[in-house]
């Protein structure tokens, strides 16, 4: 049975694809994991990947990926996966996500193109999504992949957790200047419909400060007209990182209060997933 609190990438027995019950997708998301080695260039405090390591993905076997995706889609259509209540799982989207940064893969653009071809062959009318930290937007191959996603009618969910370089360094464990994060977000939005995705939580018992929220809004406001909105979410599943004991979830009410400020200060649509 698929559950919101369990996103095991290997439960279905595949290397590259996996089904999860997603709060934000609103149903069953078929994930494409281009990082089966659990390697990422970031190490976010809240990351749910066990045995996460720094680095990039191994070479990707595109033929195997597409074979696995076709097989998993067949299984979903045959009712092999169920959700709470015993109901057959319905497909909500296909998403490049997984155990690291998908766009780090040298085969990212060909993988997107192959997935698009399979979706067109099967006449799948569900969104194709990319969940990304945006750090490789400067690569021509990544830009090509985003164009394929846009042509398929898909979208990007771009990780943007905080509005200052210091807080990005703390939350995402990466030296990533705010100016570069904003520039890559703007570039992404110019290539494909783009949502910001932001994880808000308490660190050492304290929620992000009012100053932190103000800096976050100030960073996004100039791009508001180019963005689809914000996916604001909390800690539905436990972190598997060393910082896990320092993290605690904000209440649904607290997240809604944060969302209200973002809406007021930026004009952006905000969807909250506690």
Buried (B, 14 or more C-beta within 10 A) or exposed (E): EBEBEEBEBEEBEBBBBBBBBBBBBEBBBBBBBBBBBBBBBBBBBBBBBEEBEEBBBEEBEBEEBBBBBBBBBEBBEEEEBEBEEEEEBEBBBBBBBBBBBBBBBBBBBBBBBBBBEBBEEEEBEBBBBBBBBBBBBEBEBBBBBBBBBBEBBBBBBBBBBBBBBEBBBBBBBBEBEBEBBBBBBBBBBEBBBBBBBBBBBBBEEEBBEEEBBEBBBBBBBEBBEEBBBBBBBBBBEEBBBEBBEBBBBBEEEBBBBBBEBBBEBBEBBBBBBB
